[in-house]
């Protein structure tokens, strides 16, 4: 088997094992299968593959009834999964400080990944998104967008969470990596497309807590939940594959101390 096939199989395994398939994110299963089969045609990264397998096995807790403002116990966030990310041993590791939902954050991560893999030949390059601020809204399932009218928090930029929906370019030929409208192009900018390529999205508890507080204050709270309970519900409805942290800004120094390169 050649390196291209090996890497494709490895990252498909990462996506399947982590629950990153598009069906789990609201797209049709047929589309998910076709898209996964087309990504990605790139050199094999053995370390990245093994990391993905470990990350997939790391538990994610999504059964909270309430959560406090400040997390103090490891079982309040995805400690094991976050530990895997921080300890990733690849020589090239980059963490993006993403705060603007309507900004170019998915595009710049895709560009960085493309250049590292194809230009610099670093197949084990790991991209991590430290997601907070308004960008964090993209990490909630559409169910939460509907229930809590999260589109109202976007200033009219989004009506639904389009960033978790696969795009038609995901079905393009994964071997045609120079296709300007293909799998590796801006036409395929989406969270699931990046997740299939090994990008890890970190969720921020502080952002979740603050969003919950805004909803309680605005009385967009159909179940009349406390802020602690509403924050728990939002945490329980993060999209598949996300790693919950005690706070994105606080996690950035942990990643930088471990050798991750900061990008904004």
Secondary structure, 3 states (H helix, E strand, C coil): CCHHHHHHHHHHHHHHHCCCCHHHHCCCHHHHHHHHHCCCCCCCCHHHHHHHHHHHHCCCCCCCCCCCCCCCCHHHCCHHHHHHHHCCCCCCEEEEEECCCCCCHHHHHHHHHHHHHHHCCCCCCEEEEEECHHHHHHHECHHHHHHHCHHHHHCCCCCCCHHHCCCHHHHCCCCCCCCCCCCCCHHHCCHHHHHHCCCEEEEEHHHHHHHHHHHHHCCCCCCCCCHHHHHHHHHHCECCCCEEECCHHHHHHHHHHCCCEEEC
